[in-house]
Amino acid sequence: MKLICPLCFSKIEENKKGRPKQYCSLECQEIEKFFSAFENRLLKKIQNNGFENKSQNRLKSRLFSLANNLKCS
């Protein structure tokens, strides 16, 4: 069975022992941890009406800029 990293879709080398790896590298694992923490905190802040309109627009702009820098084929 071939395992694929859910973040970058690279092949994951299988362990000979123990449970299978979930990510291809420590870097992908750390990025996923960061995204999960960011998403949880952001949603909590949004649910508590923690952003003013000006802050919301700035955050949307920064996230949009980041998304535009991702290269998709």
N, C-alpha and C positions, 0 to 999 in steps of 0.2 A: 504494500500500500504506500503510495507517495503522499507525503504530507506537504502542504502548501502554506506559507506564511500568510495570515489574514491581512497583514498590513501592506506588504510589498509584492506578494504573490511569488516569491522565490521558493525554490525547493528547500525543504528542511531535511537535514541529514538525520537519519534515524539513530536513536540510542540503541546500543546493544542490550542495555539493562535499564530497568526503571520505566517510568511513564514517559510517553512521547513528548517531545518539545512542542510548544505551541507557536514559537516564533523562530525565524531563521537565525537571528542574532540578538545579542544583548541590546544593541541599538534599537531594533524594532520593538523589543519588549519595553524598553524605557520610553519610547515615543508613545506606545499604546497606553502605558501607565499615565503619562502626562496628559494625553487627550482625555482619558477617562476622568481624571481628577479635575481638569479644566471644565469639562462638560458638566460634571456634577455640581461644581461650585457656581458655574454660570447659570444653570437652571435653577438652583436654589435662590440665587440673587434675583433672577427674573421673577420667580414665583412670589418673592417678597416685595415686589415693586421697588427694587433697589437701585434702579437706574433712572436718571432724569432723561428727557428727550435728547438733550445735547450729548450726554454720555452714550446713549443708545446709538446715535448716529455715528459717533466716533468709533465705537466698538464694531459696528457693522462695516464701516469703511476699512478698518484694520483687518477684519476677517476676510472681507472681499479681496483685499490686496494680497493677502496670504494665499487664498484660493487661486487667484490669477497667476501666481508664481509657480504653481504646481504644473508640471509638464505632463500632459496626457497624450497618448498616441492613438 
